[in-house]
Amino acid sequence: MRQIFSIRFFAAVAAVAGLFLLLALTLGDDDPVVPDLAPVTTPMPRRVDFVDWIYESTTPEFGVTDGRADADTQFVIDGSRRLDVKRGTLGEQHCPEFGQIVRCAFLVDLLGEGVVWFAIVPMNANRTVDLPAIDTLDQGIATLVNGWQMPYAPILDRICADFDFVSYRELRNTLGDDFTAVYSIDEQRLVAVECGRRVAYAPSVPVPSTTVPSTSVPSSTAG
């Protein structure tokens, strides 16, 4: 019988296989080129329904762990008002002096009388609260760069010693997030912005803003 497969045939097959193996080893370690793009995260919108000072907490050991209340408590506002917060409620704690009388304020998102979310923040002696910069203004509601949403006054005072901005749009385009929004507890709305200062818990990386409506709120030139 005639021999079908010769030594030369097997040698040729081995050579081709070796070539493919060499090619695979040469190219196999090359990872695909992937653009180094940092993900853009959008903060969770949080509608702030109510802001007031905390006279005291009925649970001294109360705290926030992994973004949730770690105990049941009542925030005492005054002699006749208290706000219940249940363990597991979503929340944030940004006030180093929490536990001291009227040194912190709380912001809450309410569903009826129930607290859906809360934040504890430092409070000024004049019953104002310093908050992160305003991202957008729309239909009477300001959205801050961290997603918190709350009413704002028809005229926002500007505390900007070194600047004279014609509009909020110009302020935002010039300063970015480098300013503080000031909330009045007595008026239950934002009343001013202070240039060149950021609160400690403001986002470290500016969040891309949406377009500021052309009907930006007018501002006084205080400061």
HELIX and SHEET records of a PDB file:
HELIX    1   1 ILE A    7  LEU A   27  1                                  21    
HELIX    2   2 TYR A  168  LEU A  175  1                                   8    
SHEET    1   A 4 ARG A  46  ARG A  47  0                                        
SHEET    2   A 4 TRP A 148  ILE A 159  1                                        
SHEET    3   A 4 ILE A 141  LEU A 144 -1                                        
SHEET    4   A 4 ILE A 134  ASP A 138 -1                                        
SHEET    1   B 5 ARG A  46  ARG A  47  0                                        
SHEET    2   B 5 TRP A 148  ILE A 159  1                                        
SHEET    3   B 5 ARG A 189  CYS A 195  1                                        
SHEET    4   B 5 PHE A 179  SER A 184 -1                                        
SHEET    5   B 5 THR A 128  LEU A 131 -1                                        
SHEET    1   C 4 PHE A  50  ILE A  54  0                                        
SHEET    2   C 4 CYS A 104  LEU A 111 -1                                        
SHEET    3   C 4 GLY A 114  PRO A 122 -1                                        
SHEET    4   C 4 LEU A  90  GLN A  93  1                                        
SHEET    1   D 3 GLU A  56  SER A  57  0                                        
SHEET    2   D 3 THR A  73  ASP A  78 -1                                        
SHEET    3   D 3 ARG A  81  VAL A  85 -1                                        
SHEET    1   E 2 VAL A  64  THR A  65  0                                        
SHEET    2   E 2 ARG A  68  ALA A  69 -1                                        
END                                                                             
